[in-house]
Amino acid sequence: MKINVGILGGAKIAEKSIIPSLAAHDSFEIVALASSSRSEYMANKYDFSVYSDYYDVLSLDKVDIVYIALPTSMHFELAWKAVEFGKNVWCEKSLVENYQDAIRLVNFAEKNSKFIFESFQFRFHSQVKWIADTIQNKKLGEIRLFRSFFGFPPFEDAKNIRYQKSLGGGALLDAGAYTIKAATVFLGSDLQVLTSSMHFSEIHEVDFYGAAQLKSGSGDIDIQVSYGFDNFYQNGVELWCSEGKLFTNRLFTAPSDLSPSVELTLKDGLHIIETQRDDHFTNMLNHIARLHHDESIRHDEHLEILTQSRIINEIKIK
């Protein structure tokens, strides 16, 4: 039996990547969408019902999972209501604007035997596993410095939701969230923020770029994350280790037809490794299907959400 998905919002990532991936996946069926824009076009293309009110989709008995592709400021209320209506929740990052809301939402979901999933598709690309395996097998020795970065030039649309404070905009909750997630994916959850800087735009009243210095729980690894809306484009990680270094610049946005390159520098010189092509959106859907059917794996997913939100909160405070 297919898992029925109701979609709230018509964000670009939903139209470009998520909806096509869902439509092509054997385990899912899109049954409804509520959106103020582009809804008719997508409904005609993929054959699902369209609603003008988000609560119309939330109240549908046939909906199993609600996918929220709306501004961050709207996530908490709609995710909470989705759980109240007995739905599992899959939400675009960042899940919520503050740590306390993350705690409340996760606790509410667990109390009601539902899951919350925060959408970071890059986690499920084989490139990530390749890098993680390289770290694990000590080919590079011990990690001394871990850097994660994601930045891009300003958006042409001055009214972009990322520029609107009232909608939960800002670089930290958008691009910065990826860099934090990368640090926890490769280094684990026991990370603490030492210092941070956030640079704000007077025009848009949101943070435009920033950076933070973290440390591992043992204190053996220095960690730097940097991000921005006013930067030359790059996204990826760099590891400086005792026996070599690693660099990649397509960690977060590798399309399915790309073989991402990883640069390994060892004592015998530079090695360019082409990792295999992969579809991280399809792989993510496979994981969501497992979350839907297997309650035993949900708590670990919720712990990841709390770690992510805690670190973001520490960056804001520092």
N, C-alpha and C positions, 0 to 999 in steps of 0.2 A: 504494500500500500504506500502510495506517495505521500510525502510530507507537504502539506498545503501551506503556502507562504502568502502572507498579506504584507504589502509594502506601503510604508508611510513616507511620502516625499519622492520627488523626482530629481534628486541631485545628479550631477554629471556622472559620478562614478556608478550610480545605479543604472543610468541609461546606457553608458558606454561598456561597462564591465559586468556588473552584478546581474542585471536582468538577462542579458544574453547567456551568461554562464548558468543561471538557474533554468532557463528555458531549454538548455541543451543537456541538463543533468537528469539521469534516470530516476534519482531519488526524490526530486522536488517537482512541485507544480505551483505556478503563480496563479492565485485565484482572485486577487483583488489588489487594487492600488488606489490610494488617496493622494492626490497631488494637485497643486494649483497651476502647474505648467507641464506641457508636453505629454499629458496623460492620455489624451485621445490617440495620439500618434503611436505611443507604446502599446496601448490596449489593442489597437487594430493589428499591429504587427505581431503581438504575442498572444492575443486572444484571451484577455482576462477582463473582469469587470472593473469599472472606474467609479470612484466615489469622490465627493467633494469634501466630506468630513472624515477626519481621521478616526473618530469614534465609530463611524459606520463599519470600518474595517475591523477595529478592535472587537466589536460585538458579534462578528460573524462566527457562528459555532464551528464552521468548517475550517477556519484558520488555525493552524497548529503553531506556527512561528511568525512573529512580526519582525520584519526588517525595517529599521528606522534609518532613513537617509535624509535627515533634516538638520538644521543648525543645532549646535551643541546645547544651547540654552533650552531647547525643547525636549531634550532626551530624557531627563529625569522624570518629568510628569508623564510622558507617553509610555516610557518603559514601566513605570509603576502601575499605570492603568492596564497595560498589557498583561502584567502578572495577575492583577485583580480579575481580569477577564479569562484567566486560565491559559495564557499563551506563554511560550518560551520567547525570549527576546534576543535578537541579533541586531547590534547597533553599530553605526559608524563611530570611529574614534573622533574626538575623545568622548568617552562614554558620558561623563558629567563634568561640571565645571569645578567641583570641589570634592575633597576627600570624604567629608562627612556624608555627602549624598551618595558616594560610592559605597560606603559602609552600609548605609540604610538600605540601598537598593539590593545589594548582595544578600544581606540578611533577610530581607523580605522575600526575595526569590527562593532562597533555601528553605525558609519557613513554609513556602507554598509548593515545594518540590518542583521548581522551575529553574531554568538556567538563564544566565545573562552571558552573552558573548560579545566581546569588543573586537571590531573588525580590523585586524592587522594582517592582511593577506600574505605579506612577504615572509611571515613565519613558516609558511608551508611550501616555500620554494626549495627545491633540492640544493640550490646554491647555499642556503643557510645550513643545511645538514652537512654539506661538504666542508664548510668552514668550521662548523662545530666539531666534526670528526678530526680535522687537522689540529684544532686546539687540543682535543682530548688525547690524541696519540703523541703529543709532545714533539711533533716534527719541528716546531719552532722554538722549543724549549719553554721556559716560563714567561708568561705575559708580564711585561713591565708597565706598558702604557696601552690603553684601549681608547681609541677615538671613534666617535660616531657623528655623522654630519648629514644634514639635509637642508638645503637652501635653494632658492630660485628667485628670479627677478620679480619685480612688482607685477601685479595683475593689471591688465589694461582697463578692466571694469572697476571704476572707483567705488561702485556700490556693492562689490563682492562681499558676500556674507562674512568672509574671513577678516574684513576690515571693520566690522560692526560690533562694538562692545556689547550692545544689548543682546546680540545673538550668540554670544560666547566666542567671539572671534579672537584673533591674535595668533602669533607664530608659535608660541609654546604649545598650545592645545592642538595645533595643526601639525606643522613640520616637526616641531620639537618632540611631539609624542612618539614619532617614529624612532628618533635617536635614543630615547629612554628605553623603548621596547627592545631595541637592538641590544642595548647594554644588558638588560635582564635576560634576554634569550641566550646570549653567549656566556654571561658571567654569573647568572643566578639572581635570586631575589634579595640577597643580603648586601645591599648597597646603601650608602648614606651620602647625602649631599653635604659638601664642605663649604663651597662658595658658589655664587651664581651672579649673573648680570642680565638684566632685561632692558632693552632699549625701546622706548615708546615713540610712536608717531603722534605728533601734536594734531595733525589733521584728522586722523582716524581714531585716536584715543585707544589704540590697542598696541601690544608689544609687536615690534617689527622684526627684531632679531635678538639673539641672546646666546648665552653659553653657560655651562655649569661644570664645576669640578666635583667629582665624586670619588669615593674609595670603596673598595671591597671590604667585606666584613673582617677579613684577616688583616687588611691594611697593606697587602702585598702588591695590589694592582691600583695604579692611578687611572682614573677614568675621566675623559673629557667628552662632553656633548655640545654641539653647536648647531644652530638652526637659524632660519630667517626668511623673510619675504622680500628682502632687499639685497640679495646676494647673487653672485655668479653661481650658475647651477652646478650642484654636485649632490650626490647622495650615496652613502655607503659607510664602510668602516675601515679603520687602519689599526693593525696590531704591531707594536714594537716589542719584540721578545728577546730573550737571552741568546737564542740561536738563529734568529732571522726576523723578517717582518712580512706582513701581509697587507695588501691593499685591494679594495674593490670599490667601484663607483657606480654600480647599478644594483644595489641590494634591495631597494624599496620599490623600484618601478620597472623591473625586468619584464617585458612583454613575452608572451608564450613562444614567439618565433626567434627569440634572442638566446644565444649561448653566452651567458655572462662570463667575462674574463676576470680571473683573480690573479694578481701579481704576487708571487712568492719570491722573496730575496733571501737566499741562503748563502753559506760560505762559498759555494761553487758558482754563485752568480744569480742572475734574474731568470725566473721561470714564469712564463705566461701560461696559465692553466685555463682552458675553456671548459667551464662546467656545462652540464647538459641542459638543453632546453626544457622548460617545464611550465605548467600552467598553475600558478599559485592560487588563482580563483577557484578552479575545479578542486584542487587539493583542500582548500579551505572548506568548500561545501561538503567534501567527504568527512571532514572533522565535525562540522555542524550536524551532519546526519548521525554521527556516532554520539554526540552530545544529546541529541533528541532521544535516542534509543537506550542509552546507557547512563543511568543516574550516577553510577559510581565514579565517573570521570569528571563530573561537573564541579566538584569542590576545588580541584586544582585550577580549573579555569577561573573560578571566582577569586582564588588567591592571587592569580596573575593580575586581575583587575585591581585588586586592593594595593598590590605592590606598585603598579603603574601610577595609580592616583596618589599614593603616598609620596612618591618621588616628585611628581609634579607639584604637590603641595609644598614640599621642602624647598624646591627651587624658587617658588613664589615667596616663601618666608625669608630665605637667605638673601 
